[in-house]
Amino acid sequence: MKETQLLKGVLDGCVLQIISKKEIYGYELIQDLRESGFDTMTGGTVYPLLQKLEKKELIKGQLKTSLDGPDRKYFSLTPKGEQYLEAFWKQWQDLTIKVGRLNEMTNKGGKNDI
């Protein structure tokens, strides 16, 4: 299974987590994701996701002047985004516990342990 299949369900939370720490623009966000180990992350994945999150009012974008070239759109979390992120981490914790439990159960003695 490719990582991209699993990542689809959690990428929103990962992106919101990064945005919760600092105001950030798209390219910088991609670099942060790559530095975190998401080596295959591209603008073709991140920019549509940012648009979706903004449309859902989880983030807000603000155009700011850049000394290095054209203006950049910086994103920050909204209160709704903060609530979403908190719920995401709760669900993530619950899911990892269940998956870990299932792994432990099935590795103890065979298929019939469940």
C-alpha positions in Angstrom: 0.0 0.0 0.0 1.3 3.4 -0.9 1.7 6.1 1.8 -0.5 8.4 -0.2 -3.5 6.1 0.3 -3.2 6.3 4.1 -2.2 10.0 4.1 -5.4 11.2 2.4 -7.3 10.8 5.7 -4.8 12.6 7.9 -3.2 15.3 5.7 -5.8 17.9 6.7 -4.7 17.4 10.4 -1.0 17.5 9.5 -1.3 20.7 7.6 -3.5 22.3 10.3 -0.9 21.3 12.9 1.9 23.1 11.1 -0.3 26.2 10.5 -1.3 26.2 14.2 2.4 26.9 15.1 3.0 29.8 12.8 1.6 31.9 10.0 2.8 30.2 6.8 2.6 30.4 3.0 2.1 27.5 0.7 5.7 26.8 -0.5 7.0 27.1 3.1 4.3 24.7 4.2 5.4 22.2 1.6 9.0 22.5 2.8 8.0 21.9 6.4 6.0 18.8 5.4 9.1 17.5 3.5 11.3 18.2 6.5 8.9 16.2 8.6 9.4 13.2 6.4 6.6 13.7 3.8 9.2 13.6 0.9 6.6 13.2 -1.9 4.6 16.3 -0.9 4.0 18.6 -3.9 2.2 21.8 -4.6 -0.4 19.8 -6.6 -1.4 18.2 -3.3 -1.0 21.1 -0.9 -2.5 24.1 -2.7 -5.9 22.5 -3.4 -5.9 21.3 0.2 -5.3 24.9 1.4 -8.2 26.1 -0.8 -10.4 23.4 0.7 -9.4 24.3 4.3 -10.0 27.9 3.6 -13.4 27.2 2.1 -14.3 25.2 5.2 -13.2 28.3 7.3 -10.6 26.2 9.1 -7.8 28.6 8.0 -7.8 32.1 6.7 -5.4 33.6 4.1 -4.0 37.0 4.0 -1.9 38.5 1.2 1.3 40.0 2.4 4.1 41.8 0.7 7.3 39.8 0.1 10.8 41.3 -0.1 11.8 38.3 -2.3 9.3 38.7 -5.1 5.5 38.7 -5.5 3.1 39.0 -2.6 2.5 35.8 -0.7 -0.7 34.4 0.8 -0.1 33.5 4.5 -2.4 31.2 6.3 -3.4 31.0 9.9 -5.8 28.9 11.9 -9.3 30.1 12.7 -11.1 29.3 15.9 -13.1 26.7 13.9 -9.7 25.3 12.7 -8.5 25.1 16.3 -11.5 23.0 17.3 -11.1 20.8 14.2 -7.5 20.2 15.0 -8.2 19.3 18.6 -10.9 16.8 17.5 -8.4 15.4 14.9 -5.8 14.6 17.5 -8.4 13.0 19.7 -9.6 10.8 16.8 -6.0 10.1 15.8 -5.1 8.9 19.3 -8.2 6.7 19.5 -7.4 5.2 16.1 -3.8 4.4 16.9 -4.8 2.7 20.1 -7.3 0.5 18.3 -4.9 -0.3 15.5 -2.1 -1.1 18.0 -4.5 -3.3 20.0 -5.5 -5.2 16.9 -1.9 -5.7 16.0 -1.0 -7.0 19.4 -4.0 -9.4 19.5 -3.3 -10.9 16.1 0.4 -11.3 16.7 0.1 -13.2 20.0 -1.2 -16.6 18.7 -2.7 -16.4 15.2 -5.8 -15.4 13.4 -8.4 -16.7 15.9 -7.4 -14.4 18.7 -9.8 -11.6 17.7 
